[in-house]
Amino acid sequence: MIRGKLVSDGMITENVNVKNLNTNLSSISDELGYFTIAARANDTLLLSGVNFKPGVLVVKQLDMDVETMTIQLNLSVEELDEVVVNSLSGNLEKDSKRMKVKTINNNILGNNNQTIIDKKYIGDQQSSVKNRTMPADGSIEDGLDFVRIFKTAGKALGIGKNDKKKTKEYVSPKIFPEAVKEKFTTYFFMDVLQLKDTNETALFLAFAESDPKAKPLLAPDKEFELIDFLIDKRKEFKKQE
């Protein structure tokens, strides 16, 4: 069992996940960044949090001997999309003409919207002749039945259907080996994946790239899965040696 403290410049290191990849045991850091987890020398710890880059640490015997080991986490900086801000002149009439206005389709219920208001509904098992949303004193007896309107609108818009939405596959602007090298340090390739040098690293990344599952894992929110993928591919790569 080891005890550690996660630190990061100016950031709270609470709720960071610490996973032992050798035993699949996990721990969560407390509000002060402390955690405890069962581990032995040469075990690999994977650290991941919402605001931090995933980190990998190979436990050494020295870490086992200290009371509390300190681990530095690096902040994850997300690039924002470019935003164009147009300055306003202060003239409302002039500025309003420059604004782009999106017209909303007002006919989602069809061309007979008024018939919904005027129609006299017949009571059945699912609805009542009386509109329960109207005042009980009868002052607005024939008001809009919003329940029926929303049901009708929902059918027109396809709301409530359990259609499976197709997720757009992430496409990286860079080739797989180049993108992976930017995500991880030399320490990860040499100590965690135990690759001898840059030549073997290049051969391994080319081998991993041939797997169809590789490129989608370059998405910013797939770094945890990418690490597991690379560790598994390293085992396959080693068998070919």
Rosetta constraint file for C-alpha pairs under 8 A:
AtomPair CA 1 CA 36 HARMONIC 6.87 0.50
AtomPair CA 1 CA 37 HARMONIC 5.60 0.50
AtomPair CA 1 CA 38 HARMONIC 4.13 0.50
AtomPair CA 1 CA 39 HARMONIC 5.51 0.50
AtomPair CA 1 CA 40 HARMONIC 7.46 0.50
AtomPair CA 1 CA 64 HARMONIC 7.98 0.50
AtomPair CA 2 CA 36 HARMONIC 5.68 0.50
AtomPair CA 2 CA 37 HARMONIC 5.70 0.50
AtomPair CA 2 CA 38 HARMONIC 6.24 0.50
AtomPair CA 2 CA 39 HARMONIC 6.41 0.50
AtomPair CA 2 CA 63 HARMONIC 7.76 0.50
AtomPair CA 2 CA 64 HARMONIC 6.22 0.50
AtomPair CA 2 CA 67 HARMONIC 7.85 0.50
AtomPair CA 2 CA 68 HARMONIC 7.43 0.50
AtomPair CA 3 CA 34 HARMONIC 7.30 0.50
AtomPair CA 3 CA 35 HARMONIC 5.83 0.50
AtomPair CA 3 CA 36 HARMONIC 4.41 0.50
AtomPair CA 3 CA 37 HARMONIC 6.75 0.50
AtomPair CA 3 CA 67 HARMONIC 6.79 0.50
AtomPair CA 3 CA 68 HARMONIC 5.05 0.50
AtomPair CA 3 CA 69 HARMONIC 6.42 0.50
AtomPair CA 4 CA 34 HARMONIC 5.68 0.50
AtomPair CA 4 CA 35 HARMONIC 5.46 0.50
AtomPair CA 4 CA 36 HARMONIC 6.34 0.50
AtomPair CA 4 CA 68 HARMONIC 4.92 0.50
AtomPair CA 4 CA 69 HARMONIC 4.50 0.50
AtomPair CA 4 CA 70 HARMONIC 5.68 0.50
AtomPair CA 4 CA 71 HARMONIC 7.12 0.50
AtomPair CA 5 CA 29 HARMONIC 7.97 0.50
AtomPair CA 5 CA 32 HARMONIC 7.90 0.50
AtomPair CA 5 CA 33 HARMONIC 5.29 0.50
AtomPair CA 5 CA 34 HARMONIC 4.32 0.50
AtomPair CA 5 CA 35 HARMONIC 6.35 0.50
AtomPair CA 5 CA 68 HARMONIC 6.81 0.50
AtomPair CA 5 CA 69 HARMONIC 6.23 0.50
AtomPair CA 5 CA 70 HARMONIC 4.92 0.50
AtomPair CA 5 CA 71 HARMONIC 6.14 0.50
AtomPair CA 6 CA 13 HARMONIC 6.13 0.50
AtomPair CA 6 CA 29 HARMONIC 7.70 0.50
AtomPair CA 6 CA 33 HARMONIC 4.93 0.50
AtomPair CA 6 CA 34 HARMONIC 6.36 0.50
AtomPair CA 6 CA 70 HARMONIC 6.06 0.50
AtomPair CA 6 CA 71 HARMONIC 4.93 0.50
AtomPair CA 6 CA 72 HARMONIC 6.00 0.50
AtomPair CA 6 CA 73 HARMONIC 6.73 0.50
AtomPair CA 7 CA 11 HARMONIC 7.87 0.50
AtomPair CA 7 CA 12 HARMONIC 7.89 0.50
AtomPair CA 7 CA 13 HARMONIC 6.36 0.50
AtomPair CA 7 CA 33 HARMONIC 6.78 0.50
AtomPair CA 7 CA 70 HARMONIC 7.17 0.50
AtomPair CA 7 CA 71 HARMONIC 6.16 0.50
AtomPair CA 7 CA 72 HARMONIC 5.03 0.50
AtomPair CA 7 CA 73 HARMONIC 6.06 0.50
AtomPair CA 8 CA 12 HARMONIC 7.32 0.50
AtomPair CA 8 CA 13 HARMONIC 6.92 0.50
AtomPair CA 8 CA 72 HARMONIC 5.83 0.50
AtomPair CA 8 CA 73 HARMONIC 5.25 0.50
AtomPair CA 8 CA 74 HARMONIC 6.56 0.50
AtomPair CA 8 CA 75 HARMONIC 7.44 0.50
AtomPair CA 12 CA 31 HARMONIC 7.47 0.50
AtomPair CA 12 CA 32 HARMONIC 7.44 0.50
AtomPair CA 12 CA 33 HARMONIC 7.33 0.50
AtomPair CA 13 CA 29 HARMONIC 7.15 0.50
AtomPair CA 13 CA 30 HARMONIC 7.88 0.50
AtomPair CA 13 CA 31 HARMONIC 7.05 0.50
AtomPair CA 13 CA 32 HARMONIC 6.86 0.50
AtomPair CA 13 CA 33 HARMONIC 4.87 0.50
AtomPair CA 14 CA 28 HARMONIC 7.86 0.50
AtomPair CA 14 CA 29 HARMONIC 5.39 0.50
AtomPair CA 14 CA 30 HARMONIC 5.19 0.50
AtomPair CA 14 CA 31 HARMONIC 4.61 0.50
AtomPair CA 14 CA 32 HARMONIC 6.41 0.50
AtomPair CA 14 CA 33 HARMONIC 5.27 0.50
AtomPair CA 15 CA 28 HARMONIC 5.40 0.50
AtomPair CA 15 CA 29 HARMONIC 5.05 0.50
AtomPair CA 15 CA 30 HARMONIC 6.19 0.50
AtomPair CA 15 CA 31 HARMONIC 7.33 0.50
AtomPair CA 15 CA 33 HARMONIC 7.88 0.50
AtomPair CA 15 CA 49 HARMONIC 7.08 0.50
AtomPair CA 16 CA 28 HARMONIC 5.53 0.50
AtomPair CA 16 CA 29 HARMONIC 5.31 0.50
AtomPair CA 16 CA 33 HARMONIC 7.87 0.50
AtomPair CA 16 CA 47 HARMONIC 6.86 0.50
AtomPair CA 16 CA 48 HARMONIC 5.84 0.50
AtomPair CA 16 CA 49 HARMONIC 4.62 0.50
AtomPair CA 16 CA 50 HARMONIC 7.66 0.50
AtomPair CA 17 CA 26 HARMONIC 6.91 0.50
AtomPair CA 17 CA 27 HARMONIC 5.97 0.50
AtomPair CA 17 CA 28 HARMONIC 4.81 0.50
AtomPair CA 17 CA 29 HARMONIC 6.77 0.50
AtomPair CA 17 CA 46 HARMONIC 7.89 0.50
AtomPair CA 17 CA 47 HARMONIC 5.65 0.50
AtomPair CA 17 CA 48 HARMONIC 5.27 0.50
AtomPair CA 17 CA 49 HARMONIC 6.15 0.50
AtomPair CA 18 CA 26 HARMONIC 5.51 0.50
AtomPair CA 18 CA 27 HARMONIC 5.09 0.50
AtomPair CA 18 CA 28 HARMONIC 6.04 0.50
AtomPair CA 18 CA 29 HARMONIC 7.57 0.50
AtomPair CA 18 CA 37 HARMONIC 7.94 0.50
AtomPair CA 18 CA 45 HARMONIC 6.50 0.50
AtomPair CA 18 CA 46 HARMONIC 5.71 0.50
AtomPair CA 18 CA 47 HARMONIC 4.68 0.50
AtomPair CA 18 CA 48 HARMONIC 6.77 0.50
AtomPair CA 19 CA 24 HARMONIC 6.40 0.50
AtomPair CA 19 CA 25 HARMONIC 5.79 0.50
AtomPair CA 19 CA 26 HARMONIC 4.23 0.50
AtomPair CA 19 CA 27 HARMONIC 6.40 0.50
AtomPair CA 19 CA 45 HARMONIC 5.47 0.50
AtomPair CA 19 CA 46 HARMONIC 5.06 0.50
AtomPair CA 19 CA 47 HARMONIC 6.50 0.50
AtomPair CA 20 CA 24 HARMONIC 5.28 0.50
AtomPair CA 20 CA 25 HARMONIC 5.34 0.50
AtomPair CA 20 CA 26 HARMONIC 6.21 0.50
AtomPair CA 20 CA 37 HARMONIC 7.91 0.50
AtomPair CA 20 CA 38 HARMONIC 7.95 0.50
AtomPair CA 20 CA 39 HARMONIC 7.04 0.50
AtomPair CA 20 CA 43 HARMONIC 6.88 0.50
AtomPair CA 20 CA 44 HARMONIC 5.84 0.50
AtomPair CA 20 CA 45 HARMONIC 4.62 0.50
AtomPair CA 20 CA 46 HARMONIC 6.43 0.50
AtomPair CA 21 CA 25 HARMONIC 7.47 0.50
AtomPair CA 21 CA 43 HARMONIC 7.30 0.50
AtomPair CA 21 CA 44 HARMONIC 5.61 0.50
AtomPair CA 21 CA 45 HARMONIC 6.05 0.50
AtomPair CA 21 CA 46 HARMONIC 6.82 0.50
AtomPair CA 22 CA 43 HARMONIC 5.98 0.50
AtomPair CA 22 CA 44 HARMONIC 6.44 0.50
AtomPair CA 25 CA 37 HARMONIC 7.62 0.50
AtomPair CA 25 CA 38 HARMONIC 7.53 0.50
AtomPair CA 26 CA 37 HARMONIC 7.06 0.50
AtomPair CA 27 CA 35 HARMONIC 6.66 0.50
AtomPair CA 27 CA 36 HARMONIC 6.78 0.50
AtomPair CA 27 CA 37 HARMONIC 6.07 0.50
AtomPair CA 28 CA 35 HARMONIC 6.30 0.50
AtomPair CA 29 CA 33 HARMONIC 5.04 0.50
AtomPair CA 29 CA 34 HARMONIC 5.14 0.50
AtomPair CA 29 CA 35 HARMONIC 4.66 0.50
AtomPair CA 30 CA 34 HARMONIC 5.49 0.50
AtomPair CA 30 CA 35 HARMONIC 6.57 0.50
AtomPair CA 39 CA 43 HARMONIC 6.25 0.50
AtomPair CA 39 CA 59 HARMONIC 7.75 0.50
AtomPair CA 40 CA 59 HARMONIC 6.95 0.50
AtomPair CA 40 CA 64 HARMONIC 7.47 0.50
AtomPair CA 41 CA 58 HARMONIC 7.86 0.50
AtomPair CA 41 CA 59 HARMONIC 5.13 0.50
AtomPair CA 41 CA 60 HARMONIC 4.94 0.50
AtomPair CA 41 CA 61 HARMONIC 5.20 0.50
AtomPair CA 41 CA 63 HARMONIC 8.00 0.50
AtomPair CA 41 CA 64 HARMONIC 7.02 0.50
AtomPair CA 42 CA 58 HARMONIC 5.67 0.50
AtomPair CA 42 CA 59 HARMONIC 5.06 0.50
AtomPair CA 42 CA 60 HARMONIC 5.79 0.50
AtomPair CA 42 CA 61 HARMONIC 7.84 0.50
AtomPair CA 43 CA 58 HARMONIC 5.73 0.50
AtomPair CA 43 CA 59 HARMONIC 5.42 0.50
AtomPair CA 44 CA 56 HARMONIC 6.87 0.50
AtomPair CA 44 CA 57 HARMONIC 5.68 0.50
AtomPair CA 44 CA 58 HARMONIC 4.44 0.50
AtomPair CA 44 CA 59 HARMONIC 6.22 0.50
AtomPair CA 44 CA 192 HARMONIC 7.41 0.50
AtomPair CA 45 CA 56 HARMONIC 5.66 0.50
AtomPair CA 45 CA 57 HARMONIC 5.08 0.50
AtomPair CA 45 CA 58 HARMONIC 6.23 0.50
AtomPair CA 45 CA 59 HARMONIC 7.30 0.50
AtomPair CA 46 CA 54 HARMONIC 7.10 0.50
AtomPair CA 46 CA 55 HARMONIC 5.84 0.50
AtomPair CA 46 CA 56 HARMONIC 4.68 0.50
AtomPair CA 46 CA 57 HARMONIC 6.57 0.50
AtomPair CA 47 CA 54 HARMONIC 5.56 0.50
AtomPair CA 47 CA 55 HARMONIC 4.97 0.50
AtomPair CA 47 CA 56 HARMONIC 6.21 0.50
AtomPair CA 48 CA 52 HARMONIC 6.63 0.50
AtomPair CA 48 CA 53 HARMONIC 6.72 0.50
AtomPair CA 48 CA 54 HARMONIC 4.59 0.50
AtomPair CA 48 CA 55 HARMONIC 6.55 0.50
AtomPair CA 48 CA 224 HARMONIC 7.40 0.50
AtomPair CA 49 CA 53 HARMONIC 7.27 0.50
AtomPair CA 49 CA 54 HARMONIC 7.10 0.50
AtomPair CA 51 CA 75 HARMONIC 5.97 0.50
AtomPair CA 51 CA 76 HARMONIC 5.49 0.50
AtomPair CA 52 CA 73 HARMONIC 6.56 0.50
AtomPair CA 52 CA 74 HARMONIC 5.64 0.50
AtomPair CA 52 CA 75 HARMONIC 4.37 0.50
AtomPair CA 52 CA 76 HARMONIC 4.55 0.50
AtomPair CA 53 CA 73 HARMONIC 7.29 0.50
AtomPair CA 53 CA 74 HARMONIC 5.73 0.50
AtomPair CA 53 CA 75 HARMONIC 5.90 0.50
AtomPair CA 53 CA 76 HARMONIC 4.91 0.50
AtomPair CA 54 CA 223 HARMONIC 6.99 0.50
AtomPair CA 54 CA 224 HARMONIC 6.92 0.50
AtomPair CA 55 CA 73 HARMONIC 7.18 0.50
AtomPair CA 56 CA 188 HARMONIC 6.95 0.50
AtomPair CA 56 CA 192 HARMONIC 7.58 0.50
AtomPair CA 57 CA 192 HARMONIC 7.90 0.50
AtomPair CA 58 CA 191 HARMONIC 7.54 0.50
AtomPair CA 58 CA 192 HARMONIC 6.94 0.50
AtomPair CA 59 CA 63 HARMONIC 6.27 0.50
AtomPair CA 59 CA 64 HARMONIC 7.63 0.50
AtomPair CA 60 CA 64 HARMONIC 6.81 0.50
AtomPair CA 61 CA 65 HARMONIC 6.54 0.50
AtomPair CA 62 CA 66 HARMONIC 6.73 0.50
AtomPair CA 63 CA 69 HARMONIC 6.15 0.50
AtomPair CA 88 CA 95 HARMONIC 6.34 0.50
AtomPair CA 89 CA 94 HARMONIC 7.77 0.50
AtomPair CA 89 CA 95 HARMONIC 6.71 0.50
AtomPair CA 90 CA 95 HARMONIC 7.31 0.50
AtomPair CA 91 CA 95 HARMONIC 5.99 0.50
AtomPair CA 92 CA 96 HARMONIC 5.87 0.50
AtomPair CA 93 CA 97 HARMONIC 6.62 0.50
AtomPair CA 94 CA 98 HARMONIC 6.86 0.50
AtomPair CA 95 CA 99 HARMONIC 6.58 0.50
AtomPair CA 107 CA 111 HARMONIC 6.01 0.50
AtomPair CA 107 CA 113 HARMONIC 7.75 0.50
AtomPair CA 108 CA 153 HARMONIC 6.37 0.50
AtomPair CA 108 CA 156 HARMONIC 6.38 0.50
AtomPair CA 108 CA 157 HARMONIC 7.45 0.50
AtomPair CA 109 CA 113 HARMONIC 6.21 0.50
AtomPair CA 109 CA 152 HARMONIC 6.82 0.50
AtomPair CA 109 CA 153 HARMONIC 5.83 0.50
AtomPair CA 109 CA 156 HARMONIC 6.83 0.50
AtomPair CA 112 CA 116 HARMONIC 7.35 0.50
AtomPair CA 113 CA 117 HARMONIC 7.32 0.50
AtomPair CA 114 CA 118 HARMONIC 6.31 0.50
AtomPair CA 115 CA 119 HARMONIC 5.55 0.50
AtomPair CA 116 CA 144 HARMONIC 7.68 0.50
AtomPair CA 116 CA 149 HARMONIC 7.53 0.50
AtomPair CA 117 CA 142 HARMONIC 7.44 0.50
AtomPair CA 117 CA 143 HARMONIC 6.89 0.50
AtomPair CA 117 CA 144 HARMONIC 5.62 0.50
AtomPair CA 117 CA 145 HARMONIC 7.63 0.50
AtomPair CA 118 CA 142 HARMONIC 7.62 0.50
AtomPair CA 120 CA 129 HARMONIC 7.78 0.50
AtomPair CA 121 CA 128 HARMONIC 7.94 0.50
AtomPair CA 121 CA 129 HARMONIC 5.79 0.50
AtomPair CA 122 CA 128 HARMONIC 7.40 0.50
AtomPair CA 122 CA 129 HARMONIC 5.73 0.50
AtomPair CA 123 CA 127 HARMONIC 5.81 0.50
AtomPair CA 123 CA 128 HARMONIC 4.70 0.50
AtomPair CA 123 CA 129 HARMONIC 4.76 0.50
AtomPair CA 124 CA 128 HARMONIC 6.50 0.50
AtomPair CA 128 CA 132 HARMONIC 7.98 0.50
AtomPair CA 130 CA 141 HARMONIC 7.86 0.50
AtomPair CA 131 CA 141 HARMONIC 7.49 0.50
AtomPair CA 131 CA 142 HARMONIC 7.71 0.50
AtomPair CA 131 CA 143 HARMONIC 7.62 0.50
AtomPair CA 131 CA 145 HARMONIC 6.17 0.50
AtomPair CA 132 CA 136 HARMONIC 7.94 0.50
AtomPair CA 133 CA 145 HARMONIC 7.36 0.50
AtomPair CA 134 CA 138 HARMONIC 7.62 0.50
AtomPair CA 134 CA 140 HARMONIC 6.26 0.50
AtomPair CA 134 CA 141 HARMONIC 6.80 0.50
AtomPair CA 134 CA 143 HARMONIC 6.82 0.50
AtomPair CA 135 CA 139 HARMONIC 6.63 0.50
AtomPair CA 135 CA 140 HARMONIC 6.62 0.50
AtomPair CA 135 CA 141 HARMONIC 7.88 0.50
AtomPair CA 145 CA 149 HARMONIC 6.40 0.50
AtomPair CA 146 CA 150 HARMONIC 5.95 0.50
AtomPair CA 147 CA 151 HARMONIC 6.24 0.50
AtomPair CA 148 CA 152 HARMONIC 6.15 0.50
AtomPair CA 149 CA 153 HARMONIC 6.07 0.50
AtomPair CA 150 CA 154 HARMONIC 5.86 0.50
AtomPair CA 151 CA 155 HARMONIC 6.36 0.50
AtomPair CA 152 CA 156 HARMONIC 6.36 0.50
AtomPair CA 153 CA 157 HARMONIC 6.15 0.50
AtomPair CA 154 CA 158 HARMONIC 5.82 0.50
AtomPair CA 154 CA 159 HARMONIC 4.74 0.50
AtomPair CA 154 CA 160 HARMONIC 7.14 0.50
AtomPair CA 155 CA 159 HARMONIC 6.16 0.50
AtomPair CA 155 CA 160 HARMONIC 7.90 0.50
AtomPair CA 169 CA 216 HARMONIC 6.44 0.50
AtomPair CA 170 CA 215 HARMONIC 7.89 0.50
AtomPair CA 170 CA 216 HARMONIC 5.48 0.50
AtomPair CA 170 CA 218 HARMONIC 7.56 0.50
AtomPair CA 170 CA 219 HARMONIC 5.89 0.50
AtomPair CA 171 CA 215 HARMONIC 7.19 0.50
AtomPair CA 171 CA 216 HARMONIC 6.75 0.50
AtomPair CA 171 CA 218 HARMONIC 7.92 0.50
AtomPair CA 171 CA 219 HARMONIC 7.70 0.50
AtomPair CA 172 CA 176 HARMONIC 7.99 0.50
AtomPair CA 172 CA 179 HARMONIC 7.96 0.50
AtomPair CA 172 CA 215 HARMONIC 7.30 0.50
AtomPair CA 172 CA 218 HARMONIC 6.56 0.50
AtomPair CA 172 CA 219 HARMONIC 7.32 0.50
AtomPair CA 174 CA 178 HARMONIC 6.50 0.50
AtomPair CA 174 CA 179 HARMONIC 5.84 0.50
AtomPair CA 175 CA 179 HARMONIC 6.15 0.50
AtomPair CA 176 CA 180 HARMONIC 6.11 0.50
AtomPair CA 176 CA 205 HARMONIC 7.55 0.50
AtomPair CA 176 CA 209 HARMONIC 6.16 0.50
AtomPair CA 176 CA 214 HARMONIC 7.61 0.50
AtomPair CA 176 CA 215 HARMONIC 6.33 0.50
AtomPair CA 176 CA 218 HARMONIC 7.67 0.50
AtomPair CA 177 CA 181 HARMONIC 6.23 0.50
AtomPair CA 177 CA 202 HARMONIC 7.26 0.50
AtomPair CA 177 CA 205 HARMONIC 5.37 0.50
AtomPair CA 177 CA 206 HARMONIC 6.76 0.50
AtomPair CA 177 CA 209 HARMONIC 7.32 0.50
AtomPair CA 178 CA 182 HARMONIC 6.49 0.50
AtomPair CA 179 CA 183 HARMONIC 6.50 0.50
AtomPair CA 179 CA 218 HARMONIC 7.31 0.50
AtomPair CA 180 CA 184 HARMONIC 6.44 0.50
AtomPair CA 180 CA 218 HARMONIC 7.60 0.50
AtomPair CA 181 CA 185 HARMONIC 7.05 0.50
AtomPair CA 184 CA 188 HARMONIC 6.24 0.50
AtomPair CA 184 CA 189 HARMONIC 7.75 0.50
AtomPair CA 185 CA 189 HARMONIC 7.03 0.50
AtomPair CA 186 CA 190 HARMONIC 6.07 0.50
AtomPair CA 187 CA 191 HARMONIC 5.45 0.50
AtomPair CA 187 CA 192 HARMONIC 7.08 0.50
AtomPair CA 188 CA 192 HARMONIC 4.97 0.50
AtomPair CA 188 CA 193 HARMONIC 6.40 0.50
AtomPair CA 189 CA 193 HARMONIC 4.98 0.50
AtomPair CA 189 CA 194 HARMONIC 6.22 0.50
AtomPair CA 189 CA 195 HARMONIC 5.81 0.50
AtomPair CA 189 CA 201 HARMONIC 7.05 0.50
AtomPair CA 190 CA 194 HARMONIC 4.62 0.50
AtomPair CA 190 CA 195 HARMONIC 4.88 0.50
AtomPair CA 190 CA 196 HARMONIC 6.30 0.50
AtomPair CA 190 CA 197 HARMONIC 7.26 0.50
AtomPair CA 191 CA 195 HARMONIC 7.45 0.50
AtomPair CA 193 CA 230 HARMONIC 7.97 0.50
AtomPair CA 193 CA 231 HARMONIC 6.48 0.50
AtomPair CA 193 CA 234 HARMONIC 6.49 0.50
AtomPair CA 195 CA 200 HARMONIC 6.12 0.50
AtomPair CA 195 CA 201 HARMONIC 5.98 0.50
AtomPair CA 196 CA 200 HARMONIC 6.20 0.50
AtomPair CA 196 CA 201 HARMONIC 7.52 0.50
AtomPair CA 197 CA 201 HARMONIC 6.23 0.50
AtomPair CA 198 CA 202 HARMONIC 6.13 0.50
AtomPair CA 199 CA 203 HARMONIC 6.38 0.50
AtomPair CA 200 CA 204 HARMONIC 6.07 0.50
AtomPair CA 201 CA 205 HARMONIC 6.18 0.50
AtomPair CA 202 CA 206 HARMONIC 6.22 0.50
AtomPair CA 203 CA 207 HARMONIC 6.22 0.50
AtomPair CA 204 CA 208 HARMONIC 6.18 0.50
AtomPair CA 204 CA 234 HARMONIC 7.34 0.50
AtomPair CA 204 CA 237 HARMONIC 6.77 0.50
AtomPair CA 205 CA 209 HARMONIC 5.98 0.50
AtomPair CA 206 CA 210 HARMONIC 6.66 0.50
AtomPair CA 207 CA 211 HARMONIC 7.65 0.50
AtomPair CA 207 CA 237 HARMONIC 7.36 0.50
AtomPair CA 208 CA 214 HARMONIC 6.75 0.50
AtomPair CA 208 CA 230 HARMONIC 7.28 0.50
AtomPair CA 208 CA 233 HARMONIC 6.19 0.50
AtomPair CA 209 CA 214 HARMONIC 5.68 0.50
AtomPair CA 209 CA 215 HARMONIC 7.18 0.50
AtomPair CA 210 CA 214 HARMONIC 7.53 0.50
AtomPair CA 213 CA 217 HARMONIC 6.99 0.50
AtomPair CA 214 CA 218 HARMONIC 7.40 0.50
AtomPair CA 214 CA 226 HARMONIC 7.81 0.50
AtomPair CA 214 CA 229 HARMONIC 7.83 0.50
AtomPair CA 217 CA 222 HARMONIC 5.27 0.50
AtomPair CA 217 CA 223 HARMONIC 6.92 0.50
AtomPair CA 217 CA 225 HARMONIC 6.79 0.50
AtomPair CA 217 CA 226 HARMONIC 5.41 0.50
AtomPair CA 218 CA 222 HARMONIC 6.49 0.50
AtomPair CA 218 CA 223 HARMONIC 7.07 0.50
AtomPair CA 218 CA 226 HARMONIC 7.16 0.50
AtomPair CA 219 CA 223 HARMONIC 7.27 0.50
AtomPair CA 222 CA 226 HARMONIC 6.05 0.50
AtomPair CA 223 CA 227 HARMONIC 6.31 0.50
AtomPair CA 224 CA 228 HARMONIC 6.67 0.50
AtomPair CA 225 CA 229 HARMONIC 6.09 0.50
AtomPair CA 226 CA 230 HARMONIC 6.15 0.50
AtomPair CA 227 CA 231 HARMONIC 6.26 0.50
AtomPair CA 228 CA 232 HARMONIC 6.25 0.50
AtomPair CA 229 CA 233 HARMONIC 6.12 0.50
AtomPair CA 230 CA 234 HARMONIC 6.04 0.50
AtomPair CA 231 CA 235 HARMONIC 6.70 0.50
AtomPair CA 232 CA 236 HARMONIC 6.72 0.50
AtomPair CA 233 CA 237 HARMONIC 6.02 0.50
AtomPair CA 234 CA 238 HARMONIC 6.04 0.50
AtomPair CA 235 CA 239 HARMONIC 6.53 0.50
AtomPair CA 236 CA 240 HARMONIC 6.92 0.50
AtomPair CA 237 CA 241 HARMONIC 6.98 0.50
